[in-house]
Amino acid sequence: MTDIILSTQNGEPVASSRQIAENFEKRHDHVIRDIDTIKKDVPNFGEMFFETTVPDSYGREQRAYLMNRDGFSLLVMGFTGKAAL
């Protein structure tokens, strides 16, 4: 996970959904979809995921998430493929 830590929030390392998409070779909209699915099922979602916006390559604000270690683990447990191994 050291390759995808972008910043800290409240003293805790957080990873961006964009970096996760890039490092796991997934489309960002699919990562967002997976996070939205988790949101429906996890009662303490807000403790692990923080919704934000980041500019895309055209400068438009796009939805993204920052997540702590627990959120990261919960998200990537469902990933498959070469990058996930």
VEXLOMI-466975 format. One record per residue: residue number from 1; residue in three letters; x, y, z of N, C-alpha, C, O, CB in turn. Coordinates in steps of 0.05 Angstrom, whole numbers, plus 32768, in hexadecimal, padded with zeros to 4 digits. Glycine has a CB too. Example, Ala and Ser with C-alpha at 12.3 -4.5 7.8 and 13.67 -1.06 7.14 Angstrom:
BEGIN
1; ALA; 8108; 7F8E; 809C; 80F6; 7FA6; 809C; 8108; 7FBE; 809C; 811D; 7FBE; 80A9; 80E2; 7FA7; 80B5
2; SER; 8101; 7FD3; 808E; 8111; 7FEB; 808F; 8102; 8001; 809D; 810C; 8017; 80A1; 811A; 7FF4; 8072
This chain:
BEGIN
1; MET; 8010; 7FE8; 8000; 8000; 8000; 8000; 8011; 8019; 8000; 8007; 802F; 7FFC; 7FED; 8000; 8018
2; THR; 802B; 8017; 8005; 803C; 802F; 8006; 803C; 803E; 7FEB; 8042; 8056; 7FEC; 8057; 8027; 800E
3; ASP; 8037; 8031; 7FD5; 8038; 803E; 7FBB; 801F; 804F; 7FB7; 8020; 8061; 7FA5; 803A; 802A; 7FA5
4; ILE; 800A; 804B; 7FC6; 7FF1; 805A; 7FC0; 7FE9; 806D; 7FD6; 7FD4; 8079; 7FD5; 7FDB; 8047; 7FBB
5; ILE; 7FF9; 8070; 7FEB; 7FF3; 8084; 8000; 7FF8; 809F; 7FF5; 800F; 80A5; 7FEC; 8004; 807E; 801A
6; LEU; 7FE4; 80B0; 7FF5; 7FE7; 80CB; 7FEB; 7FEB; 80E0; 8000; 7FFA; 80F3; 7FFD; 7FCF; 80D2; 7FDA
7; SER; 7FDD; 80DC; 8016; 7FDE; 80F1; 802B; 7FD5; 80E4; 8046; 7FD1; 80CC; 8048; 7FCC; 8109; 8024
8; THR; 7FD3; 80F5; 8059; 7FC9; 80EC; 8073; 7FB0; 80FD; 8079; 7FAF; 8115; 8072; 7FDE; 80EE; 808A
9; GLN; 7F9E; 80F1; 8087; 7F86; 8100; 8090; 7F82; 80F8; 80AD; 7F80; 80E1; 80B4; 7F6C; 80F8; 807F
10; ASN; 7F81; 810C; 80BE; 7F80; 8108; 80DB; 7F96; 80F6; 80E5; 7F93; 80E6; 80F7; 7F65; 80FC; 80E3
11; GLY; 7FAE; 80FA; 80D9; 7FC5; 80EA; 80E1; 7FC6; 80CE; 80D7; 7FD8; 80BE; 80DF; 7FC7; 80EA; 80FE
12; GLU; 7FB3; 80C7; 80C6; 7FB1; 80AB; 80BC; 7FB7; 80AB; 809E; 7FAD; 80BC; 8090; 7F95; 80A0; 80C2
13; PRO; 7FC7; 8097; 8095; 7FCC; 8096; 8078; 7FB2; 808F; 8069; 7FA3; 807E; 8071; 7FE2; 8082; 8072
14; VAL; 7FAE; 809D; 8052; 7F96; 8097; 8042; 7F9F; 8093; 8025; 7FB3; 809E; 801C; 7F82; 80AF; 8044
15; ALA; 7F90; 8083; 8017; 7F95; 807D; 7FFB; 7F7E; 8089; 7FEB; 7F67; 808A; 7FF4; 7F98; 805F; 7FF6
16; SER; 7F83; 8091; 7FD2; 7F6F; 809C; 7FC1; 7F64; 8086; 7FAF; 7F72; 8074; 7FA6; 7F7B; 80B3; 7FB0
17; SER; 7F4A; 8088; 7FA9; 7F3E; 8075; 7F97; 7F4A; 8077; 7F7B; 7F4B; 8063; 7F6D; 7F1F; 807A; 7F95
18; ARG; 7F54; 808E; 7F73; 7F62; 8091; 7F59; 7F7C; 8081; 7F58; 7F81; 8073; 7F45; 7F67; 80AE; 7F53
19; GLN; 7F8C; 8083; 7F6D; 7FA5; 8074; 7F6F; 7FA0; 8056; 7F70; 7FAE; 8046; 7F64; 7FB5; 807D; 7F87
20; ILE; 7F8B; 804E; 7F7E; 7F84; 8032; 7F7F; 7F7C; 8028; 7F63; 7F85; 8012; 7F5B; 7F6D; 802D; 7F93
21; ALA; 7F6C; 8037; 7F55; 7F65; 802F; 7F3A; 7F7D; 802C; 7F28; 7F7F; 8019; 7F19; 7F51; 8044; 7F2E
22; GLU; 7F8F; 803F; 7F2A; 7FA8; 803E; 7F1A; 7FB9; 8026; 7F21; 7FC2; 8018; 7F0F; 7FB7; 8058; 7F1D
23; ASN; 7FBE; 8022; 7F3B; 7FD0; 800D; 7F43; 7FC5; 7FF1; 7F40; 7FD4; 7FDE; 7F3C; 7FD7; 8011; 7F60
24; PHE; 7FAA; 7FEE; 7F41; 7F9E; 7FD4; 7F3D; 7F93; 7FD0; 7F20; 7F85; 7FBD; 7F1A; 7F87; 7FD1; 7F51
25; GLU; 7F9A; 7FE3; 7F0F; 7F93; 7FE2; 7EF2; 7F75; 7FDF; 7EEF; 7F6C; 7FCD; 7EE0; 7FA2; 7FCB; 7EE5
26; LYS; 7F66; 7FF0; 7EFD; 7F49; 7FF0; 7EFA; 7F40; 800C; 7EF2; 7F4E; 801F; 7EF7; 7F3C; 7FE7; 7F15
27; ARG; 7F28; 800D; 7EE6; 7F1D; 8027; 7EE0; 7F13; 8035; 7EF9; 7F08; 8027; 7F0B; 7F05; 8024; 7ECB
28; HIS; 7F17; 804F; 7EFB; 7F10; 805D; 7F14; 7EF2; 805B; 7F19; 7EE9; 8059; 7F30; 7F19; 807A; 7F12
29; ASP; 7EE2; 805D; 7F04; 7EC5; 805B; 7F08; 7EBD; 8040; 7F13; 7EA9; 803E; 7F21; 7EB6; 8060; 7EEE
30; HIS; 7ECC; 802B; 7F0D; 7EC6; 8010; 7F19; 7ECE; 8010; 7F36; 7EC1; 8003; 7F47; 7ED5; 7FFA; 7F09
31; VAL; 7EE4; 801D; 7F3D; 7EEC; 801E; 7F5A; 7ED7; 802E; 7F69; 7ECF; 8026; 7F7F; 7F08; 802C; 7F5C
32; ILE; 7ECE; 8044; 7F5E; 7EB8; 8054; 7F6B; 7E9F; 8043; 7F6F; 7E92; 8044; 7F83; 7EB2; 806D; 7F5B
33; ARG; 7E98; 8034; 7F5A; 7E81; 8022; 7F5C; 7E84; 800E; 7F72; 7E71; 8009; 7F81; 7E7D; 8013; 7F41
34; ASP; 7E9C; 8002; 7F75; 7EA1; 7FEF; 7F8A; 7E9F; 7FFC; 7FA5; 7E94; 7FF0; 7FB8; 7EBD; 7FE2; 7F86
35; ILE; 7EA9; 8014; 7FA8; 7EA7; 8023; 7FC2; 7E8A; 8029; 7FC8; 7E82; 8027; 7FDF; 7EB8; 803D; 7FC1
36; ASP; 7E7B; 8031; 7FB4; 7E5E; 8037; 7FB8; 7E4F; 801E; 7FC1; 7E3C; 8020; 7FD1; 7E51; 8042; 7F9F
37; THR; 7E57; 8007; 7FB7; 7E4B; 7FEE; 7FC0; 7E51; 7FE8; 7FDD; 7E40; 7FE0; 7FEC; 7E55; 7FD6; 7FAE
38; ILE; 7E6A; 7FED; 7FE4; 7E72; 7FE9; 8000; 7E62; 7FFC; 8012; 7E5A; 7FF5; 8028; 7E91; 7FEE; 8004
39; LYS; 7E5E; 8014; 8009; 7E4F; 8029; 8018; 7E34; 801F; 8021; 7E2A; 8025; 8037; 7E4C; 8042; 8008
40; LYS; 7E27; 800F; 8010; 7E0C; 8005; 8016; 7E0C; 7FF0; 802C; 7DF9; 7FED; 803B; 7DFF; 7FF9; 7FFD
41; ASP; 7E23; 7FE2; 802F; 7E24; 7FCB; 8041; 7E33; 7FCF; 805B; 7E31; 7FBF; 806D; 7E2F; 7FB4; 8033
42; VAL; 7E43; 7FE4; 805D; 7E54; 7FE8; 8074; 7E4A; 7FFF; 8085; 7E49; 8016; 807C; 7E71; 7FED; 806B
43; PRO; 7E42; 7FF9; 809E; 7E37; 800F; 80AF; 7E4B; 8024; 80B7; 7E43; 803B; 80BB; 7E2B; 8002; 80C7
44; ASN; 7E65; 801E; 80B9; 7E78; 8032; 80C1; 7E89; 803B; 80A9; 7EA1; 8041; 80AB; 7E8B; 8026; 80D7
45; PHE; 7E7C; 803E; 8092; 7E88; 8046; 8079; 7E97; 8060; 807C; 7EAD; 8063; 8072; 7E73; 8048; 8063
46; GLY; 7E8B; 8073; 8089; 7E96; 808E; 808D; 7EB0; 808F; 809D; 7EBF; 80A3; 809B; 7E83; 80A0; 809A
47; GLU; 7EB6; 807A; 80AC; 7ECF; 8078; 80BB; 7EE6; 806F; 80AA; 7EFD; 8073; 80B1; 7ECC; 8066; 80D3
48; MET; 7EE0; 8063; 8093; 7EF5; 8057; 8082; 7EF8; 8066; 8067; 7F0E; 8066; 805C; 7EEE; 803B; 807C
49; PHE; 7EE3; 8073; 805D; 7EE3; 8080; 8043; 7EDB; 809D; 8046; 7EC9; 80A3; 8055; 7ED0; 8071; 8030
50; PHE; 7EE9; 80AE; 8037; 7EE3; 80CB; 8038; 7EDF; 80D4; 801B; 7EF2; 80D3; 800B; 7EFB; 80DB; 8046
51; GLU; 7EC7; 80DD; 8015; 7EC1; 80E6; 7FF9; 7ECE; 8101; 7FF4; 7ECD; 8113; 8006; 7EA3; 80E7; 7FF4
52; THR; 7EDA; 8104; 7FDD; 7EE6; 811D; 7FD5; 7EE4; 8121; 7FB7; 7ED7; 8110; 7FAA; 7F04; 811E; 7FDE
53; THR; 7EEF; 8136; 7FAD; 7EF0; 813A; 7F90; 7F0D; 8140; 7F88; 7F1C; 814C; 7F97; 7EDD; 8151; 7F86
54; VAL; 7F14; 8137; 7F70; 7F2F; 813C; 7F65; 7F2C; 8144; 7F48; 7F1A; 813A; 7F3B; 7F42; 8123; 7F68
55; PRO; 7F3D; 8156; 7F3E; 7F3A; 815E; 7F22; 7F43; 8147; 7F0F; 7F57; 813A; 7F15; 7F4A; 8177; 7F1D
56; ASP; 7F35; 8144; 7EF9; 7F3E; 8131; 7EE5; 7F52; 813E; 7ED2; 7F5A; 8155; 7ED7; 7F25; 8125; 7ED5
57; SER; 7F59; 8131; 7EBD; 7F6D; 813B; 7EAA; 7F63; 8155; 7E9C; 7F74; 8163; 7E91; 7F74; 8126; 7E96
58; TYR; 7F49; 815A; 7E9C; 7F3E; 8172; 7E90; 7F39; 8188; 7EA5; 7F2F; 819E; 7E9E; 7F24; 816C; 7E82
59; GLY; 7F3F; 8183; 7EBE; 7F3B; 8196; 7ED3; 7F20; 8196; 7EE0; 7F19; 81A6; 7EF1; 7F40; 81B1; 7EC9
60; ARG; 7F0F; 8183; 7ED7; 7EF4; 8181; 7EE3; 7EF5; 8171; 7EFD; 7F04; 815E; 7EFF; 7EE0; 8173; 7ECF
61; GLU; 7EE6; 817A; 7F10; 7EE5; 816C; 7F2A; 7ED6; 8151; 7F27; 7EC0; 8151; 7F1D; 7ED8; 817D; 7F40
62; GLN; 7EE3; 813C; 7F2F; 7ED7; 8121; 7F2E; 7ED6; 8115; 7F4A; 7EE8; 811A; 7F5A; 7EE7; 810F; 7F1A
63; ARG; 7EC2; 8105; 7F4F; 7EBF; 80F8; 7F69; 7ED5; 80E4; 7F6E; 7EDD; 80D6; 7F5B; 7EA3; 80EB; 7F6A
64; ALA; 7EDF; 80E3; 7F86; 7EF3; 80D0; 7F8E; 7EF0; 80CA; 7FAC; 7EE2; 80D8; 7FBA; 7F10; 80DA; 7F87
65; TYR; 7EFE; 80B7; 7FB5; 7EFE; 80B0; 7FD2; 7F1A; 80AE; 7FDC; 7F2D; 80A6; 7FCE; 7EEF; 8096; 7FD7
66; LEU; 7F1E; 80B6; 7FF5; 7F36; 80B1; 8004; 7F2E; 809B; 8018; 7F18; 809C; 8023; 7F42; 80CA; 8012
67; MET; 7F40; 8089; 801D; 7F38; 8073; 8030; 7F50; 806C; 8042; 7F67; 806E; 803A; 7F2F; 805A; 8021
68; ASN; 7F4A; 8064; 805A; 7F5F; 805C; 806D; 7F66; 803F; 8067; 7F5B; 8032; 8054; 7F56; 8060; 808A
69; ARG; 7F77; 8034; 8077; 7F80; 8018; 8073; 7F69; 8004; 8074; 7F68; 7FF2; 8063; 7F94; 8011; 8089
70; ASP; 7F56; 8008; 8086; 7F3F; 7FF5; 8087; 7F2E; 7FF7; 806E; 7F25; 7FE3; 8064; 7F2E; 7FFB; 80A0
71; GLY; 7F29; 800F; 8065; 7F1A; 8013; 804C; 7F28; 8007; 8034; 7F1C; 7FFA; 8024; 7F14; 8030; 8047
72; PHE; 7F42; 800C; 8033; 7F52; 8000; 801D; 7F50; 7FE2; 801D; 7F4B; 7FD6; 8008; 7F70; 8009; 8020
73; SER; 7F54; 7FD6; 8035; 7F53; 7FB9; 8037; 7F37; 7FAE; 802F; 7F36; 7F9A; 8020; 7F59; 7FB0; 8053
74; LEU; 7F22; 7FBB; 8038; 7F07; 7FB2; 8031; 7F02; 7FB4; 8013; 7EF6; 7FA2; 8008; 7EF3; 7FC3; 8040
75; LEU; 7F0C; 7FC9; 8007; 7F08; 7FCD; 7FEA; 7F17; 7FB8; 7FDA; 7F0C; 7FAB; 7FC8; 7F11; 7FE9; 7FE2
76; VAL; 7F31; 7FB5; 7FDF; 7F42; 7FA5; 7FCD; 7F3E; 7F87; 7FD2; 7F48; 7F77; 7FC2; 7F5F; 7FAC; 7FD1
77; MET; 7F31; 7F7F; 7FE8; 7F2C; 7F63; 7FEC; 7F1C; 7F57; 7FD5; 7F1E; 7F3F; 7FCF; 7F1D; 7F5E; 8006
78; GLY; 7F0B; 7F68; 7FC8; 7EFB; 7F5E; 7FB2; 7F08; 7F5F; 7F97; 7EFD; 7F57; 7F83; 7EE2; 7F6E; 7FB1
79; PHE; 7F21; 7F6A; 7F95; 7F2F; 7F6D; 7F7C; 7F3B; 7F52; 7F74; 7F44; 7F42; 7F85; 7F44; 7F82; 7F7E
80; THR; 7F3B; 7F4D; 7F5A; 7F48; 7F35; 7F4F; 7F5B; 7F3E; 7F39; 7F5B; 7F55; 7F31; 7F33; 7F21; 7F45
81; GLY; 7F6A; 7F2B; 7F2F; 7F7C; 7F31; 7F18; 7F99; 7F33; 7F21; 7F9F; 7F31; 7F38; 7F73; 7F4B; 7F0B
82; LYS; 7FAA; 7F37; 7F0D; 7FC7; 7F37; 7F11; 7FD0; 7F4D; 7F24; 7FE0; 7F47; 7F36; 7FD4; 7F3B; 7EF6
83; ALA; 7FC5; 7F65; 7F22; 7FCD; 7F7B; 7F33; 7FC5; 7F76; 7F50; 7FD4; 7F7F; 7F62; 7FC1; 7F95; 7F29
84; ALA; 7FAF; 7F68; 7F54; 7FA6; 7F62; 7F70; 7FB8; 7F4D; 7F7D; 7FBA; 7F4D; 7F96; 7F89; 7F59; 7F6F
85; LEU; 7FC5; 7F3D; 7F6E; 7FD7; 7F29; 7F79; 7FF0; 7F35; 7F82; 8002; 7F27; 7F8D; 7FDC; 7F12; 7F66
